[in-house]
Structure formats: structure tokens, C-alpha cells
Amino acid sequence: MTKNEFQKIMRAIEPHNRWLRDTEKGESWHATRNQIWAHAERQIEKLVDTKPNKKLDKKNRKENA
């Protein structure tokens, strides 16, 4: 993982960390720590997920058809 990728992930998590801190202070509503982390993990997966190779995808579709 490059420094740039790491920074993207940290930026994606930051709102969730802020939300988590507010929740701990009792300022936020019904989101639990686990719900927040599950949401943050999904955001990370979206960022880290590699884009599918379109050429391969088309080739596979032709073979499967």
C-alpha cells in the first residue's frame, strides 16, 4: 500500500471517527461503535477494491455465452 492509498483510506475513515467520538460523548443518536466500524470498513473496501479488468471481463462473457 502506498502512502497515497493510506491517506485516502484515513480520509475516508475520519468522518466515522468524528461520529464515533460524538457518540461516545452522547451527542449522537443510535449508532453503535460496531455499526460505525462496519460502515467505515465498507468505505475502505470500496477504496481498496481493484477495478475489474474490462478486457478480461468481456472475454469471459464470450466464453460463458
Backbone torsions as a table, in degrees:
resi	resn	phi	psi	omega
1	MET	NA	130.4	-179.5
2	THR	-82.6	166.5	178.3
3	LYS	-60.1	-39.2	-179.1
4	ASN	-63.3	-45.3	178.8
5	GLU	-61.9	-41.5	179.8
6	PHE	-61.8	-42.9	-179.9
7	GLN	-64.7	-37.9	177.3
8	LYS	-60.2	-44.1	-179.0
9	ILE	-64.6	-44.3	-179.1
10	MET	-63.5	-37.1	177.6
11	ARG	-66.1	-35.5	179.7
12	ALA	-68.9	-32.9	-177.0
13	ILE	-81.2	-28.9	-171.7
14	GLU	-50.3	-47.4	179.1
15	PRO	-59.7	-32.7	-178.6
16	HIS	-72.9	-36.8	175.8
17	ASN	-63.9	-41.5	179.6
18	ARG	-63.0	-43.7	179.7
19	TRP	-62.1	-40.3	179.9
20	LEU	-63.3	-44.6	179.6
21	ARG	-62.4	-41.6	179.0
22	ASP	-63.3	-39.5	-178.4
23	THR	-64.7	-40.2	180.0
24	GLU	-64.0	-32.6	178.7
25	LYS	-79.4	-8.2	-180.0
26	GLY	84.2	12.7	-177.7
27	GLU	-85.6	-21.1	-176.3
28	SER	-103.4	170.4	-177.4
29	TRP	-95.5	-158.6	-161.0
30	HIS	-53.2	12.2	179.3
31	ALA	-79.5	129.5	177.4
32	THR	-91.7	165.3	178.6
33	ARG	-55.3	-41.7	-178.2
34	ASN	-66.2	-39.6	178.3
35	GLN	-63.4	-41.4	-178.9
36	ILE	-64.7	-45.1	-178.6
37	TRP	-67.9	-35.8	177.6
38	ALA	-62.0	-41.4	179.4
39	HIS	-66.1	-42.8	179.1
40	ALA	-62.7	-40.0	179.6
41	GLU	-64.0	-38.9	177.9
42	ARG	-63.7	-39.3	178.7
43	GLN	-62.9	-40.5	179.2
44	ILE	-63.9	-44.4	-179.4
45	GLU	-59.4	-39.0	178.3
46	LYS	-61.9	-41.0	-178.3
47	LEU	-71.8	-41.6	-172.8
48	VAL	-81.6	-27.8	-176.8
49	ASP	-54.0	128.9	-179.0
50	THR	-78.4	147.4	178.4
51	LYS	-71.5	135.9	-179.6
52	PRO	-66.3	148.0	179.0
53	ASN	-77.7	110.7	-174.2
54	LYS	-65.6	-37.2	-180.0
55	LYS	-62.4	-45.2	178.6
56	LEU	-62.5	-42.1	-179.0
57	ASP	-59.4	-46.0	179.1
58	LYS	-62.7	-42.5	-179.9
59	LYS	-60.6	-44.3	179.7
60	ASN	-64.2	-38.7	179.2
61	ARG	-63.2	-42.0	179.4
62	LYS	-63.2	-41.2	-179.9
63	GLU	-66.8	-36.8	-177.1
64	ASN	-77.9	-22.9	-176.2
65	ALA	-73.9	NA	NA
